[in-house]
Amino acid sequence: MAAPKKTPTPRKSDTASAAKATAQAPEPEVVVNETPKITGPELKKKELIDLVVARSGVKKRDVKPVVDAMLALLGETIADGREMNLAPLGKLKITRMKKTTKAHIITTRLRRTEQQVTDAPDPLAQAAE
């Protein structure tokens, strides 16, 4: 008659390393779905130009062509289906594109990192006059 097979008993070092591995596992990230809060009317190009003028101190006649060119480039880049990573705006990823007879519908995702609150000065340089 054959002797019954013995199952190996775990060594003390094996159980210790397994416990250590579970202790070092990263905490799971909690995702909270938030519904966006509409804080005011949509931002139009005229208001954007006025805000850039106020923040930068540059004259409106100098800001307008730059904002127009930037918006055109951003629109072309999105239409081409390219991803963008533009801090502090965030990382924009195209998730779906659909052409209809009246419009080109592009669905995107925008991922923004949490901003660290600091007492740092405004990152825009003062305009030289």
C-alpha positions as CSV (number, residue, x, y, z in Angstrom):
1,M,0.0,0.0,0.0
2,A,1.3,3.4,-1.0
3,A,1.9,6.0,1.6
4,P,-0.4,9.0,1.4
5,K,1.1,12.1,-0.1
6,K,1.9,14.9,2.3
7,T,1.0,18.5,1.3
8,P,3.9,20.8,1.9
9,T,3.3,23.1,4.8
10,P,4.0,26.8,4.0
11,R,7.3,28.0,5.4
12,K,7.3,30.9,7.8
13,S,9.1,33.1,5.3
14,D,6.4,32.5,2.7
15,T,3.6,33.6,4.9
16,A,5.5,36.6,6.1
17,S,6.2,37.7,2.5
18,A,2.6,37.3,1.5
19,A,1.4,39.4,4.5
20,K,4.1,42.0,3.6
21,A,2.9,42.2,0.0
22,T,-0.7,42.8,1.0
23,A,0.3,45.4,3.5
24,Q,2.2,47.3,0.7
25,A,-0.7,47.2,-1.8
26,P,-1.8,50.7,-2.7
27,E,-5.1,52.1,-1.5
28,P,-7.8,51.9,-4.2
29,E,-8.6,55.3,-5.7
30,V,-12.2,56.4,-5.0
31,V,-13.9,58.0,-7.9
32,V,-16.8,60.4,-7.2
33,N,-19.2,61.3,-10.0
34,E,-20.1,64.9,-9.8
35,T,-22.7,66.7,-11.8
36,P,-21.3,69.9,-13.2
37,K,-22.6,73.1,-11.7
38,I,-23.6,75.7,-14.2
39,T,-22.2,78.9,-12.7
40,G,-23.2,81.3,-15.4
41,P,-23.8,81.7,-19.1
42,E,-21.4,80.1,-21.6
43,L,-18.1,81.8,-22.3
44,K,-18.2,83.5,-25.7
45,K,-15.1,84.6,-27.7
46,K,-15.7,88.3,-27.0
47,E,-15.7,87.7,-23.2
48,L,-12.7,85.5,-23.5
49,I,-10.8,88.2,-25.3
50,D,-11.8,90.7,-22.6
51,L,-10.7,88.4,-19.8
52,V,-7.3,87.8,-21.5
53,V,-6.9,91.6,-21.8
54,A,-7.8,92.1,-18.1
55,R,-5.4,89.3,-16.9
56,S,-2.5,90.1,-19.2
57,G,-2.6,93.9,-19.4
58,V,-2.0,93.7,-23.2
59,K,-4.0,95.9,-25.5
60,K,-7.1,94.4,-27.0
61,R,-5.9,95.0,-30.6
62,D,-2.9,92.8,-29.8
63,V,-4.8,90.1,-27.9
64,K,-7.6,89.5,-30.5
65,P,-5.5,88.1,-33.3
66,V,-3.6,85.8,-30.9
67,V,-6.9,84.4,-29.4
68,D,-8.4,84.0,-32.9
69,A,-5.3,82.1,-34.1
70,M,-5.2,79.9,-31.0
71,L,-8.9,79.0,-31.2
72,A,-8.5,78.1,-34.9
73,L,-5.5,75.9,-34.1
74,L,-7.3,74.2,-31.3
75,G,-10.3,73.6,-33.5
76,E,-8.2,72.1,-36.3
77,T,-6.3,69.9,-33.9
78,I,-9.6,68.5,-32.4
79,A,-11.0,68.0,-35.9
80,D,-7.9,66.0,-36.9
81,G,-8.6,63.7,-33.9
82,R,-5.3,64.5,-32.1
83,E,-5.0,64.4,-28.4
84,M,-3.8,67.5,-26.6
85,N,-2.0,67.9,-23.3
86,L,-2.1,71.6,-22.5
87,A,-1.5,72.6,-18.9
88,P,-3.3,74.0,-17.0
89,L,-6.3,73.3,-19.2
90,G,-5.7,69.5,-19.0
91,K,-5.4,66.5,-21.3
92,L,-8.1,66.3,-24.0
93,K,-8.8,63.0,-25.6
94,I,-11.2,62.4,-28.5
95,T,-13.5,59.6,-27.6
96,R,-16.0,59.6,-30.6
97,M,-16.4,61.4,-33.9
98,K,-19.6,61.5,-36.0
99,K,-20.4,63.4,-39.2
100,T,-23.9,64.4,-39.8
101,T,-25.3,66.5,-42.7
102,K,-25.4,69.6,-40.5
103,A,-22.5,69.2,-38.1
104,H,-19.3,67.3,-37.2
105,I,-20.0,65.9,-33.7
106,I,-16.9,65.3,-31.6
107,T,-17.1,63.8,-28.2
108,T,-14.1,64.5,-25.9
109,R,-12.8,63.8,-22.4
110,L,-10.9,66.4,-20.5
111,R,-8.8,65.2,-17.6
112,R,-7.6,67.9,-15.2
113,T,-5.3,67.4,-12.3
114,E,-6.1,68.9,-9.0
115,Q,-4.7,72.3,-8.7
116,Q,-2.4,72.9,-5.7
117,V,-3.5,76.0,-3.9
118,T,-0.5,78.3,-3.4
119,D,0.2,81.9,-2.8
120,A,2.3,82.1,-6.0
121,P,2.1,85.2,-8.1
122,D,0.1,85.2,-11.4
123,P,2.1,83.2,-13.9
124,L,1.5,85.8,-16.7
125,A,4.3,88.3,-17.0
126,Q,3.5,92.0,-16.7
127,A,3.2,93.7,-20.0
128,A,5.9,96.1,-20.9
129,E,4.6,99.5,-21.9
